């Protein structure tokens, strides 16, 4: 998640957002280029009067640009060729630098000479690492979608090749790269960045900053490598290699928002073997509920707002922590006679489906003789989302009310699996983006796999956090599909005192601005709201419509209330409370804001002592740091 730091004056420094690069080769080569550039810069400034070294070093530096160009173009074959040439030029430069060994006996200059030697050695090792990475990836460059190699492999075949061939070949490659990484780290550790003045620049390159970043990147890479190895060893098993896996897929309607992203409207059981989807069957959640024999009374909110006396499986996603809700669903599911045991649960919503169709293009479902697209219709609703509601609520009202979802998903899956090579990357990126924004959630029985999806924040967990915390969770109870139209705004007013006490007022405004499709999809929005804040926070005041309750859940303090937002109207719920720790002036105040799964962008406004310091659309979990 992106981290933003702000000062009391609202001055903002934005750290780069994490970007999902297509493959480790590209990331690794960018790092190689940093190390090489540092080595050449230091060498050039050290001995500018030595013609032979300067000429050799400048030749190597120009070669760096050629490697960089190939990497930016994602042309792995060309990148390897240019990297080999670069390594040779670096070795030539290193030999010329070694001949200047007398410099090590010159006061002051000897420190820079030693730095240049270590950095040049690190650059050579880095270029060797780049070649190793290229050698490991080139045989599968077409499958991975890298340029320089033509591909006729379809998406379904690519997945199988990646699971059965690419990943097994990358595991030993990771060990080799780890060895090179350690060697690079050893060389760089002997370089002191603070030997160079802070403002010292060469060709617009800040030397001290570059050295510090190089050291930091080495440390980050060392910490990341165990996760990369775990990912490589875990993915094949999750995708059914060598043993077939079965997963339960829950279709959550985010237009009828519930705690984990939406009302569970349908489900599917999918089997995967060797990276290939070999079978998938879907059905209406109400059919599953008719096979389920409830033995628990419905929790209080379901009794109060939905008038339920027994606990149905369709409403079991009551906890905002997806793991908790998924385990509850599975505990009910496993009591149903004849169901197949599963290896995990995956939840997706209509936004996820819309995102995929945006990449694949419109899909035609033959059984329905209708086409579904991602374009907005006359009501401002994506065509596929509108038609999902249309068929579910108007066309099919009997036992097949939602069975058509299976036909739609089967058609979409078939189109994805038969997508041309150029669609592989955007489809892969869409999966990542939708998971990052919590429209795709995972609960996996494989402990290593579950640890990974939690680490990448794809598991919909409510997190532990050692600072301030906020999560606003809504459940649409009998408000039809009003979340098609309802917009949410959250305002946080943070007030500090000289002794470090922090008081917060959180105001949540729901606006229902449209009367379109009233009585069918839109209605007065009935919302059960829970606001999760740090445990032991003390409530100061509240402004609610009805049904206030204070509770403890998931090691957080929870403020609950219920509101009705009328069509063409709005409602605001406000809680003012004191957080359970102090942050004095000059210290860092940090906060984690966790987005609710299934929601679109939520407008977020943060004020510090009356002044707006941050305003953004909350699309994913976000950590904020303020310097008080």
N, C-alpha and C positions, 0 to 999 in steps of 0.2 A: 504494500500500500504506500501511496505517496505520503511523505512527511513534510510538513511546512513549519518553518520556524518564524515567529513574529516577535518583534520587540513591542514594548509598551506603546511606542509611537505608531505602531502599525506598519513599521518597515518590514518588508517581507523578503525572505530568502528561500527560494524554492529548490529543493533537491530534486535531481532528475527522477522522473517516475520510472518504475521498473518496466522494461519493455520485454515482451516475449520474443526473443530472436528465434529464428527458425531452428537453428542448430548450434551445438556447442562450438563447432569449427569457427563460425563467424565471430562469436564472443571471444574465443581464444586468440584469434588472429588480431583482433583489435587490441588486446592486451599485449601481444607480441610487438605490435607497432609502437606502443607506448614505451616499452623497455628499450627497443632499438633506437627510437628517437632520442631518448635520454642519453644513451651511450654516445651517440654521434654528436649531440649538442655539447656534452661535457668535453668530449675529445677535441672538438673544433675550438672551443674557447681556451682549452689548455695549451695547445700548440699551434696557434694560428700562423706562425712564421715558418713552420716546417712544411715545405711545399708538397713532398711526397705523401705525407699522412693526410694533409688537408685535401689533396686531390682524391685520394682513396676514400676518405670518409665522406666527402661530398658525393662521390659516385654511389656509395652505399645508401646515403640518404635519398638520393634520387630513385634508387631501386625500391626503397621503402614506399615511395609514392606509387610505384607500379603495383606492388603487393596490395597496398591500400585500395587502389582502384579495382583490382580483381575481387577483393573481399567485399567491397561495397556492391559490386555487381553480382555477388553470390556465385561466382564462377570458380568452383573448387579446383578444376583442372588447371586453369590459368594461374590461380593463386599458388598452387603447388610449384608450377614451373618458375614463377617469379620468386618464390620463397627459396628455392634451391640456388638461384642466381644471387639472391640476397645473402644467403649464408656464406657463399664463396667470397663475396665482396667484404663481408664482415670479418672473415678470417684473414683476408689480405690486410684490412685495416688494423686488425689486432696484431699481426706480425710487425707492421710498421710502428705501431705504438710500443711494442716490446723493445724495439731497437733504441727507444728513447729512455732506457732504464736509468740513465744517470740523473734524470729529473727527480727520482725518488730521494736523492740526497740533497736536494735544494729545499731550504726552509720555505714553508707555505705552499710552494708549488707541488711538493711531494704529496700533500693531501689530495689535491685535485687529480694528480696523476694516478694515484691509487683508486680514486673513485672511477676514473675513466676506464681503468683496467677491469674493475669489478663489473661495471655496467656493460662494457663490451663483451665480457665473458657471459653475462646474463643474456645479452642480446643474441649471441650465437646459440645458446641453449634454447632460447625462446624460438628462434627460427627452426631449430631441430624439432621442437615440439609441434610447431606448425606443420612441418612436413609429415610427422607421425600422424597428426590428426587428419591431414589430407589423404594419406595412404589408407587410413581406416575408413574414410567416408566415400572416396571416389568409386569403389565398386557398387555403392548404393546411391550414388548422386542422383540418378534418374528417379529412383523411388522417393528420395527425400525432396525432390523438386528443386535441387540446386541447378544453376545454369551451367552450360558447358557440356552437358550430356543430354541427348534427346531422350524423351520418355513417352512410351505408349501405355504405361501401366495405369490401370484404373484404381480408384480409391480403395475398393475392396481388396484388390491384389496387393496394393501398397501396404495395407495394414498387416496382411499375412506375412509379407516379406520382412517388414520391420520387426514383427514379433519373433519370427523363426530364424532370421538370418542377421539383420542389422544389429539388433540389441546384443545377441550373443557375441558378435564380433567386437562390439564396443566395450564390453566388460574388461577384457585384457588390455585394450587400448587405454582405458581409464587408469589402469595401474601404471602404465608407462608414462602417461602424462603427469601422474602424481609424482613420480620420481623426478621428472624434469622440473616440475613446479617447486619441489623442495630444493633442487639445485639452484634454481633462479632465486628463490628466497634467501638462500645462504649467501649468494653473491651480493644481493641488494642490501641485506642486513648490515653489511660492512661499509655502507655508504651513509654519511651523515648529511641529511638534507639541510640542516641548519648551518652548514659551512657556507651556504650561499645566501647572500642578502635577499630579503623578502621581495624587493623590487627588481631583482636581477632577471633580465629577460634576454633571450636570443631568438631572433626572428619571431617575435610575438609569443614566444614560449616562456612561461614562468617556470624557471628551473626548480626553485624550492617546492613550489606547489606540485609540480609534476613528480618529483621524487617522493613527496609525502603520499600522493595518490597511488603511486606504484607500490609502495609498501602496504598501503591499505588494501589495494586490490589483491595483492598476494595473500594477505590474511583472510580476506573474504573468500578467495578461491579455495584456500585450504579448508575453511569451514564449510564451504558448499560441496566440496568433493564427496564427502561421505553420503550426503543426500543424493548426489548424482549416481553414485554407485548403488545406493539402495533403490533408487528409481529404476535403474537398469535391471536389477535382479528381481524387482517386484512386478513390473509391467507385464512380462510374459504370463505370469501366473494369473494376474487379474484378467487378462484377455484370453484365458483358457488354453495356455500352453505350459505343460503338456496335457493337463487335465481340464476337461470341460467345466465351465462355470455357468451357474444359473443366477440371474438377477431379477429382482422385482422392480418394475418401473412404475412410479406413481405420477399421474398427470394431474398437476395442481393448477386450478383455475385462478390465476393471479388477479382476475377481474372480480373475484369474490374472495378478497384477501383473507388469509388465515395466518396463524402464527408462523408457520414454516414457509409461507409463500403463496398459499391459495387453498381453496376447498378441493379435496381429493375427488375428482370427478370420474376418473377411470384408472385402470391399472393394466399392466402387461407383464408377462413372464417371458424373459428372453434368455436364450441359450447361446453361448459363444464358445467356439473351439478353435484354437490356433489362430486367434485374431479374426475369425470369420463368424458372422452372425448366422447360425444354422437354423434357428427357429425363434419366432416371436408370436405370442398370442395375447390379445387384449380383450378387455371386457368392461362393462359398466360397473362402477363401484357399488351401486345399489344391488346388483346381482350377487356380488360377493357378500354384502351385508346380510342378504336373505339366507345365505349359507352359514352365517356366523351366529353362534348362540352366546349373547352377552351374559356375563356373570357379575359384572361390576355396575354399581349405580353410576349414572352420569355425574361428572364433576359439577360443582355448583354453577359455573357460568353457563354450561349447556342446559342445565335445568331451568335457570332463571330466564335466559334469553331465547333459547330454542325450544323450551318446554319439553325437554327429553327426560325420561326417567331412567333409561338404560344407556349404557355407553356404547354407541355404534362404532364400527371400525372406520367409517368414513370421517368421523370427527375426532380421530385419535391423535391428530397432529396439533395438540393443544399447547405443547411446550415450544417456545421460540428456539430452543436448542434442537437442531435437526437430529442429532444422535439420539436424544431422549425420546423424541416423537417417533423416529424410525423404529427404535427398539420396542416402543409401545405398540405400534402398528404390527410389527412382526410377532410379538407375543400373542396378539389376537389372531393374526393370520394362521399361525401354527396350530391353533386349536380347531381349525376348519377341516373336516374330513376330506381326504383326497388331494390336498394341496401339496405341491412339490416344495421341498426345502430349498432355500435360496442361500446364495453366498454374499448377499448384500442388497441394499435398496438404493435406487437412484430416483431422484425427483426432478421433474422438469415442468416448465410452465408455458403459457402461450407465447410469451416474449421469446423464449428459446426457439420455438417452432418458427415464429416470424423471422428471427435472425437467420436461421438456416435457409428458409425459402428466399430470403433476400439475396443469398449467395447462389443458390441453385437456379433461381428463376421460378416462375409460376409452375405449379404442378397440377396435372389433371388426374382426378380420381375417377376411373372408368365406371365403377359401380354407382357413383353419384352423378356421372355425366356433368361434372362441374370442375371448374378450375379455381385454384386457391393461389393468391398472390400476397406479397408483402406491402403492396401499395395501399394508401389510405383511401377509403371510400367517401361518399358524400357526407357521412356523419363524423368524419375525422378519425375513423377507426380502421386499423389495418384490415384488409379484405379477409385474410385467413382467420383473424380473431372474430370478426363479425359473423362469418359463416359458421364458425365453430358454435357460436351461440345460437345462430339461426337454426341449424340442423338439430341441435340438442333440445332446444326449447319449442320450436315451432313445427319442424318437418317430421321428426321422429318423436312421438310422444309415448309410444308403448314400450315394450320390452327391448326394442332396438334403439331406444332413445339416444344412447351414446355409443353404441357399437360401431357406428361409422368412424369413430376416432381411430379404430384399428385400421380401417381401410386407408384413411388419410396418412397415418404413420407408416404403414407398409409401403405406400406409394412414395413417400418422402425418403424413406430408408433406401428403397430401390434406386431412386434417382441419385442419392448421395454415393452409394456404392458403385454406381456406374458413371460417376462424374469424370470428365476429362482431366488429365494431369494438372492443367493450370488451375483447377478448382481446389486442389488438395490443400494448398497453403491458406486461402481465405476460409475454407471450411474449418481447418485446424485452428486458425486464429479466432473464428467465431465461437468455437467450443470454449477456448480459453477465456475470451471476453465475457461470454454468458456465465461461465462458472465464477469468474471474478466478481461479477455483478449479482451473483446469487440467484440466477434463473436456472441453474443446474447444480444440484447438490448430491453428495455422495456419502453413503454409510456402508463401509466394507468390512466383512468379517476378518479378512486378512489383516492382522495387526500392523504389519509393516506398511501395507497400502493405506490403511486408515490413518496412520501417523503421517504419511506423506500428504494426503488430501487435507489433513488438518494444518500441516505446515504451510501449504500453499493457499490456505483459507478457502478451500472448495468444499468444506464439510458442514457449513452452516452452524458452527459452534458459537455459543456465548462464551467469550474469552475471559480468563483471569487477566487482571491488569493492575499494575502497581501505581496507578495515578487516578485521575478523575475518569469517569466512565459514563456513557449515555447510550441507551438503546430504547427506541420507541417502537412498540409492537402493537399492531392493530389487528382486530378480528372482525370481519363483516358478518354480523349475526342477523340474518333475515333482511338484508338491505339490497336484495337482488344482485345485479352485477354493476352496482354503482361505482366500483373502482375503475370502470372504464372512463369515468368523468371526474371523479373526486381528486383534488390536488391537495397536497400536504405541505405546510411550511412550519419549520421549527426554528424558534428564536431562543438563543441562550444569552442571558444577561448575567455576566460574572462581575461580582463586586468584591474587592479585596480591602483589607484593613492593614494598618501598620504592624499589627501583631501576627499577621499571617492567616487570619480567619478568612475563609472564602464562602460567600453565599451566592447561590445560583437561582435564577428564575428561568424555568423552562416553560415556554408557551408553545403549544401545538395547535395550529389553526388548520381546520379542514374546510375546504371550499367546494361546493357542489354547483358549478356555474352553468350547467346546461339542463334544459328541459327536453332535450331530444330523447326519443324512445322511452319517455316516462311511462311507467306502469308495466313495461316489458323488461327492459334492461336496467333502466335507471329508476330510482325511487328515493325516498327519504333514507339517508345513509345511517344505519344503526351500527354503532361501532363500540366494541369493548377494547379499551386502550390500557396497556401496561407500559409504564416507564421504568426502566431498569437503571439504577444509579448505584454508586458505591455502597457497599454494606456499611451499616451504622450511620448512614446519613440521617440528619434530623430534619423532619418536616417543619417548616416555619408557617406556611400558609398555603391555601389552595383555592382555585376557582374552577368548579366543575359543574356539570349538569346534574348528575346523580350517581349513586352507588359507589361512593368512595370506599376504598379498602387499602390498608397498608399491610404488606406481606414480605416474606423472605423467600427467594427462589434463586437457585443456581449461584449461591453465594453473593447475591446482590439484594439490595433493598428495592422493593417494587411498590409503586404507587398505581393503583387501579382506579378506573372510573368508566362510566358509560355515557355516550352522547348520541343525539340524533341530529344529523345535519340535513336540513330540508333542501329540496330541489330549489335552485337559485338562491341558496342561502349559505351561511357559514357558521362554524362553531369554534370556540377557542377553549382549550383546557390548559390550566396553568398550575404548576407546582413550584413553590419556592422552598429551598432547603439549604442546609449547611452541610458541606462535605466533611468527612470525618478526619481530615488532616489539614495541616497548615502549610502555607507556602509564603515565605516572607519576601519583601521587596528585594530584588536582585537575584532571587532564586528562580529555578525553572519550574513552570507549571505545565503539566502535560495531561492530555485527555485522549481517550480512545472513543470514537463514535462508531458504533456498529449499525450498519444499514439492515433493515428488515428484508429478508428474502422475498422475492416476487415483486417488490415495489419498483416503480419507475423512479425517476429523479425526484428527490425531496429538496426543496429550497431550504438552505441552512444559513442562518445569520447569527454571528457570534459577536457580542459586544463585551468590551472590557472596560469597566468603570464608565459606562455610558458611551464609549466610542466604538464604532464598528471596526473590528480588526480582521474579520474574515467573512466572506460571503461567497457561497458556492452551491452547486447542485450535488447532493450526496448520491453518488452512483455505486460506491463500494465503501467498505470499511476505511476509516481515515483516522490517522493519528495527528493531533495538533500539539505543537509546543509553543508556549508563550514565555517570554522572558519578562518577569514582573519587575 
